[in-house]
């Protein structure tokens, strides 16, 4: 579906993503994992065309993505960012249906789709007529997910979607998202800095450091066959943090 071939990105002359090739597995969840500044969100933004690569190529179904076809490709991709990124002056319903209305979809289809997604995302019906500031953090993320799924995209990209939530809400949404990913059978790419979240969601994990992928595989691969000392160090640090939290 989407493929990155040797893509790289510089900010102010500094490489934030070194030449990287990546194609997510179809109908699987791939997790981009790593510390802050490792290039994982940059890689995601290159996939949806919010950034243009300085080298390499991004292709969608074999066709290079360009300014001429980027909008068409984006309509087939859902995108969720941290804290939802909802428009504050629009109700939840208007946020969810914004693109569908812009594209002239049938109002009856829109109404049916909103009801369907509300059930899927476990969002109370009365929340749909509230503004983002009147919603809880968990409700805002549910609305953001509904907006991303509105046009039934083939690819779903999520950039730290649960990072700003409290621990209880985060755990609840982790369970719900995993159920949604499994039921929809979509191709999903999720960014996180949390090893445990990566293991929970990921069919495959790409661990990144300083703009490059240092290991690709499962959590067991990282635990039993680390590709370099950083991998083992990252796992140890995350495990130590988890023990501190639970004390």
Rosetta blueprint (number, residue, H / E / L):
1 X L
2 X E
3 X E
4 X E
5 X E
6 X E
7 X E
8 X E
9 X E
10 X E
11 X E
12 X L
13 X L
14 X E
15 X E
16 X E
17 X E
18 X E
19 X E
20 X E
21 X E
22 X E
23 X L
24 X L
25 X L
26 X L
27 X L
28 X L
29 X E
30 X E
31 X E
32 X E
33 X E
34 X E
35 X L
36 X L
37 X L
38 X L
39 X L
40 X H
41 X H
42 X H
43 X H
44 X H
45 X H
46 X H
47 X H
48 X H
49 X L
50 X L
51 X L
52 X L
53 X L
54 X L
55 X E
56 X E
57 X E
58 X E
59 X E
60 X E
61 X L
62 X L
63 X E
64 X E
65 X L
66 X L
67 X L
68 X L
69 X L
70 X H
71 X H
72 X H
73 X H
74 X H
75 X L
76 X L
77 X E
78 X E
79 X E
80 X E
81 X L
82 X L
83 X L
84 X L
85 X L
86 X L
87 X L
88 X L
89 X L
90 X L
91 X E
92 X H
93 X H
94 X H
95 X H
96 X H
97 X H
98 X H
99 X H
100 X H
101 X H
102 X H
103 X L
104 X L
105 X L
106 X L
107 X H
108 X H
109 X H
110 X H
111 X H
112 X H
113 X H
114 X H
115 X H
116 X H
117 X H
118 X H
119 X H
120 X H
121 X L
122 X L
123 X L
124 X L
125 X H
126 X H
127 X H
128 X H
129 X H
130 X L
131 X E
132 X H
133 X H
134 X H
135 X L
136 X L
137 X H
138 X H
139 X H
140 X H
141 X H
142 X H
143 X H
144 X H
145 X H
146 X H
147 X H
148 X H
149 X H
150 X L
151 X L
152 X L
153 X L
154 X L
155 X E
156 X E
157 X E
158 X E
159 X E
160 X L
161 X L
162 X L
163 X L
164 X L
165 X L
166 X L
167 X H
168 X H
169 X H
170 X H
171 X H
172 X H
173 X H
174 X H
175 X H
176 X H
177 X H
178 X H
179 X H
180 X H
181 X H
182 X H
183 X H
184 X H
185 X L
186 X L
187 X E
188 X E
189 X E
190 X E
191 X E
192 X E
193 X L
194 X L
195 X H
196 X H
197 X H
198 X H
199 X H
200 X H
201 X H
202 X L
203 X L
204 X E
205 X E
206 X E
207 X E
208 X E
209 X E
210 X L
211 X L
212 X E
213 X E
214 X E
215 X E
216 X E
217 X E
218 X L
219 X H
220 X H
221 X H
222 X H
223 X H
224 X H
225 X L
226 X L
227 X L
228 X L
229 X H
230 X H
231 X H
232 X H
233 X H
234 X H
235 X H
236 X H
237 X H
238 X H
239 X H
240 X H
241 X H
242 X H
243 X H
244 X H
245 X H
246 X H
247 X L
